[in-house]
């Protein structure tokens, strides 16, 4: 009697919840992550698995291709296809598509960065620093006590633990790496911050996108997604990049009620911080034991400070601190001291308040000018506008011909939306707002076929 070779077919069929290429790839990824398919294990042929799943061979082949690009499996010719285990590292593909080449445009609105003219002057804060070192041991506390106190005073909920890292994206990287494994399902907003999508892709996560409305994540979408047993939810609570959406208190309460009792880590990226015109609303007010709130100081006090606070459950924050001991150890206490000075300085506070007001005015002026010419922008807050266009690529090219650079919308979008968009950093438009709006509207209108940009449905 011939021996039956265990090629994992039954286990894969049992793990597949969606017979699409992505669903099959995600199922195999989860099996590899759990050890059910160990490195070196032989996998079924494309034809055998397709028959077992009642799927097309093309679908299974596409799934195998996705896993191969991640480095999870490899083909060995006539020997077959085998599990390799670790993910092959990739780069920030979506992130690199956002900004235009430096110096090629008279108005670069692709960057998503603050206007340097609106940042506080660091000179006085630097001059007030003591000449002595702020570090006595490599095992000193990672956060200056004065900075921790200032951070806690500004938090939207009383967190168990607080630390400081090198910017919001550093925080997202460390939290995702710490909590997301190959094949895990992770919930994100749609659209979302492109570097986050790059990061989760790199980790081999199965991304589940959630639509937004004017108040935040749509509750019905979150409720349905929780049936998939996700491990984490990443969201931007205010001045969402790119849409400008800010979560309302009532929406936060709805989402928290759905998440209550679920084993889901909530990671909030408050990337705009003090320049946001919206309140700092957090799910941590209802779910302090499962919410991590990341606050960036880059847009409000200076990108070169490279500082963001991470506040949340001690088990999560302390694990992040411990892992950093094997890398950078801590964020520069010199820069922390500068931030302490800025946070306590009434002149710097007035500067940040003026920046917040100025950004709101610039956004309102550009929005009024664009919508008055038929360009759909949507309401919101922050330094960016999410602008609907007839054709994303054509709009970017047309704007470039006017000397204006914008960010394409596709890198922000996981689940494709029915209409195209571009992101415009209107916070960098300091003057001539109506003229700039007229140029943008004319360029976008030239791509619609009839000269009139279409409105949101």
WOUR-V74116 format. One record per residue. RES is the residue in one letter. PSI is psi in degrees with one decimal (NA if undefined). NEAR is the number of other ideal C-beta (glycine too) atoms within 12 Angstrom. D_CENTER is the distance of its C-alpha to the mean C-alpha in whole Angstrom. Layout:
RES_PSI_NEAR_D_CENTER, RES_PSI_NEAR_D_CENTER
//
This chain:
X_132.5_3_56, X_141.5_4_53, X_142.3_5_50, X_124.5_8_46, X_126.1_15_43, X_100.8_16_40, X_14.8_23_38, X_6.5_32_35, X_-49.1_29_36, X_-40.8_20_36, X_-39.3_26_33, X_-44.6_40_31, X_-40.6_26_32, X_-25.5_16_32, X_-20.0_29_28, X_123.2_33_27, X_-18.8_22_26, X_122.9_20_26, X_42.0_25_28, X_168.7_21_25, X_-43.3_29_24, X_-40.4_29_21, X_-39.7_29_23, X_-44.7_41_25, X_-41.1_39_23, X_-39.5_37_21, X_-45.5_39_24, X_-39.5_45_25, X_-43.1_40_22, X_-38.2_33_23, X_-38.4_34_27, X_-43.3_37_26, X_-39.0_31_24, X_-12.3_17_26, X_-2.1_16_29, X_-29.7_21_31, X_104.3_35_31, X_156.3_19_31, X_133.3_20_31, X_-12.3_18_34, X_138.1_28_35, X_139.8_24_36, X_158.2_41_34, X_157.4_33_36, X_160.7_23_37, X_-45.4_31_35, X_-43.5_19_38, X_-45.4_23_38, X_-36.1_36_35, X_-42.7_27_35, X_-43.3_16_38, X_-33.5_25_37, X_-7.6_31_34, X_43.9_13_36, X_169.3_27_33, X_152.2_19_34, X_-30.9_22_34, X_-40.5_16_32, X_-45.5_26_29, X_-39.7_38_30, X_-38.7_23_30, X_-39.8_23_27, X_-44.2_38_25, X_-37.6_34_27, X_-42.4_22_26, X_-44.9_30_22, X_-34.8_40_23, X_-40.1_25_25, X_-30.5_23_22, X_-12.4_33_20, X_12.9_22_24, X_-35.0_36_24, X_165.0_41_28, X_144.5_26_30, X_139.0_20_33, X_49.3_15_37, X_-131.8_8_39, X_-15.2_7_42, X_-27.9_12_41, X_-163.9_23_38, X_135.9_34_34, X_153.1_26_33, X_130.9_36_30, X_-30.5_27_29, X_-84.4_25_26, X_149.7_20_24, X_135.4_28_21, X_126.1_20_21, X_141.6_15_19, X_179.2_20_17, X_-179.9_14_15, X_67.8_23_12, X_-46.6_18_14, X_-42.6_30_11, X_-43.4_25_10, X_-15.8_18_14, X_-5.1_27_15, X_-49.6_35_13, X_150.5_27_16, X_158.4_28_20, X_136.6_13_22, X_140.7_10_24, X_-0.2_10_27, X_-7.9_15_27, X_147.2_22_27, X_-21.3_17_28, X_101.0_30_25, X_103.3_27_22, X_28.4_42_19, X_-9.9_33_17, X_-31.8_29_15, X_17.3_41_13, X_159.6_27_15, X_163.1_40_18, X_118.1_30_21, X_-25.7_20_23, X_-16.2_17_26, X_3.6_32_25, X_150.5_31_24, X_151.3_37_26, X_122.5_22_29, X_-15.8_27_28, X_-53.4_17_32, X_-38.1_18_34, X_-41.3_28_31, X_-38.7_22_32, X_-27.1_14_35, X_-7.8_18_36, X_143.9_24_34, X_148.9_15_37, X_-17.6_10_38, X_159.0_10_38, X_151.0_13_35, X_0.2_26_33, X_121.9_19_33, X_-19.0_10_36, X_151.1_12_34, X_-10.7_14_31, X_17.8_13_31, X_160.9_19_31, X_138.8_26_28, X_-17.2_37_25, X_133.1_36_25, X_135.8_33_28, X_-37.8_19_29, X_-36.7_23_29, X_-40.5_38_25, X_-41.9_27_25, X_-41.5_17_27, X_-38.8_30_25, X_-47.6_38_22, X_-35.9_24_24, X_-20.9_18_25, X_-4.5_28_22, X_147.5_32_20, X_-3.6_33_20, X_154.6_30_22, X_102.3_21_24, X_148.6_35_22, X_-41.0_24_24, X_152.0_31_23, X_138.3_39_21, X_178.1_44_20, X_137.2_46_19, X_-177.2_43_16, X_60.2_33_16, X_163.1_34_13, X_-39.7_40_10, X_-33.8_30_8, X_-41.5_30_11, X_-46.2_44_11, X_-41.7_42_8, X_-49.8_34_10, X_-40.1_36_13, X_-41.2_43_12, X_-45.4_39_11, X_-33.5_27_14, X_-29.7_30_16, X_-10.9_33_15, X_126.6_37_14, X_167.9_26_17, X_125.0_39_18, X_-10.0_40_19, X_145.9_32_17, X_133.2_37_15, X_133.1_42_12, X_134.7_44_11, X_160.9_45_8, X_156.9_41_8, X_111.4_36_10, X_168.2_40_9, X_171.7_42_5, X_118.2_42_3, X_-41.9_33_6, X_-31.2_35_6, X_-42.7_44_4, X_-41.0_36_6, X_-45.5_31_9, X_-46.8_37_9, X_-36.0_43_9, X_-45.8_36_12, X_-36.2_29_13, X_-7.6_36_14, X_23.1_37_16, X_154.4_37_14, X_111.1_40_15, X_130.0_38_12, X_116.0_38_13, X_144.4_35_12, X_128.5_35_13, X_157.5_30_14, X_151.3_38_14, X_-164.0_25_17, X_-9.7_22_18, X_-3.4_27_18, X_-155.3_38_15, X_137.6_44_14, X_120.6_26_17, X_-40.8_27_19, X_-36.8_16_21, X_-40.9_27_18, X_-42.7_37_17, X_-44.6_19_21, X_-39.6_18_21, X_-28.9_34_18, X_-19.3_28_19, X_-15.3_16_22, X_3.9_28_21, X_56.4_20_20, X_159.2_35_17, X_-20.6_35_16, X_155.2_41_13, X_122.4_47_11, X_128.6_47_7, X_161.6_49_7, X_110.3_49_8, X_-25.0_48_11, X_156.6_41_13, X_47.3_42_13, X_133.3_44_10, X_110.1_45_8, X_-8.0_45_10, X_-23.0_42_13, X_2.8_41_14, X_141.1_37_14, X_133.8_34_15, X_131.6_43_16, X_163.1_23_19, X_-43.3_23_21, X_-38.3_16_23, X_-40.7_29_20, X_-40.5_36_19, X_-39.9_22_22, X_-46.7_26_22, X_-41.1_43_19, X_-38.2_36_20, X_-37.5_19_23, X_-35.5_31_22, X_-15.9_32_20, X_127.0_20_23, X_-6.1_13_25, X_146.0_27_22, X_67.9_19_21, X_124.5_35_17, X_125.3_36_15, X_122.8_46_13, X_115.6_50_10, X_124.9_49_10, X_94.2_43_8, X_74.5_47_10, X_-28.0_44_10, X_-27.9_45_13, X_-131.2_44_15, X_-12.0_40_19, X_-4.4_42_18, X_140.1_39_17, X_-5.9_30_20, X_158.8_33_19, X_152.5_19_20, X_87.6_33_17, X_134.1_35_18, X_142.4_41_16, X_-16.9_42_17, X_-20.6_36_19, X_-26.1_25_22, X_-30.4_26_23, X_61.1_32_21, X_-23.5_26_21, X_-7.2_27_22, X_12.9_32_19, X_131.1_42_16, X_124.3_52_14, X_117.5_49_13, X_123.8_52_12, X_120.9_48_13, X_143.2_42_13, X_6.3_44_16, X_-48.4_37_16, X_-26.5_41_16, X_-38.3_41_19, X_-13.5_41_21, X_122.5_35_20, X_-31.2_27_17, X_-10.9_21_20, X_-28.3_39_20, X_48.2_26_17, X_139.4_44_17, X_145.4_45_15, X_149.8_47_16, X_117.2_47_15, X_136.0_40_18, X_-156.4_42_18, X_140.8_29_21, X_-37.1_20_23, X_-35.5_18_23, X_-49.4_36_19, X_-42.8_36_19, X_-36.8_23_23, X_-38.0_24_21, X_-44.4_43_19, X_-44.6_31_21, X_-41.1_21_24, X_-34.4_22_22, X_-22.8_30_21, X_-24.1_18_25, X_5.9_12_25, X_-115.3_18_23, X_-18.1_20_23, X_-62.2_23_24, X_163.7_30_23, X_143.8_38_22, X_120.5_27_24, X_-21.2_30_27, X_-47.5_26_28, X_-35.9_34_25, X_-42.0_39_24, X_-37.4_34_28, X_-44.5_37_27, X_-38.8_44_24, X_-44.9_32_27, X_-43.9_32_29, X_-41.6_37_27, X_-25.7_35_26, X_-6.0_21_30, X_118.8_25_31, X_-28.7_14_32, X_-44.2_20_32, X_-39.5_32_28, X_-40.9_21_27, X_-36.5_17_29, X_-42.5_29_27, X_-39.8_33_24, X_-41.8_20_26, X_-39.7_22_27, X_-44.1_35_24, X_-45.2_32_22, X_-40.9_20_25, X_-44.3_29_25, X_-41.3_41_22, X_-40.4_28_22, X_-44.3_23_26, X_-43.1_39_24, X_-44.3_40_22, X_-41.8_27_25, X_-44.0_27_27, X_-40.1_43_25, X_-45.7_35_24, X_-44.7_22_28, X_-37.8_30_29, X_-46.9_38_27, X_-31.0_25_27, X_-17.5_20_31, X_16.3_28_31, X_11.7_27_30, X_122.5_39_26, X_121.8_30_24, X_-38.2_38_21, X_153.7_32_20, X_165.1_24_20, X_-162.1_38_18, X_163.1_38_17, X_-168.3_44_16, X_-0.7_43_16, X_155.0_49_15, X_136.6_50_17, X_103.2_45_15, X_125.9_49_19, X_135.3_35_21, X_154.8_42_23, X_-38.3_30_25, X_117.7_27_24, X_-50.0_31_21, X_-43.3_20_23, X_-38.8_23_26, X_-43.0_40_24, X_-40.6_37_23, X_-43.4_22_26, X_-42.0_30_28, X_-38.9_40_26, X_-35.5_28_26, X_-19.8_20_30, X_3.7_26_30, X_19.4_20_28, X_124.8_38_25, X_136.0_35_22, X_166.9_46_19, X_134.5_41_15, X_151.3_35_16, X_-27.1_37_14, X_-41.0_28_14, X_-20.4_33_11, X_-17.6_40_9, X_126.0_34_11, X_-58.3_32_11, X_119.8_23_14, X_129.4_16_16, X_161.8_24_17, X_-13.8_12_21, X_157.2_25_21, X_158.0_31_19, X_162.3_39_17, X_153.3_50_17, X_129.3_46_15, X_122.8_50_17, X_84.8_39_17, X_-14.6_45_20, X_-15.2_44_20, X_-3.1_33_21, X_99.6_35_24, X_-29.4_23_27, X_172.9_16_30, X_45.4_17_32, X_-42.2_28_29, X_-36.3_20_31, X_-42.5_19_32, X_-42.0_34_29, X_-40.0_36_28, X_-41.7_23_31, X_-44.7_32_30, X_-45.2_45_27, X_-40.2_38_28, X_-42.0_27_31, X_-43.5_38_29, X_-41.7_44_27, X_-30.3_29_30, X_-12.9_24_32, X_-1.5_31_30, X_-9.3_26_30, X_-33.6_13_34, X_8.5_11_36, X_2.3_17_34, X_117.1_18_33, X_143.6_37_29, X_155.3_24_28, X_162.3_21_27, X_145.8_21_24, X_NA_9_26
//
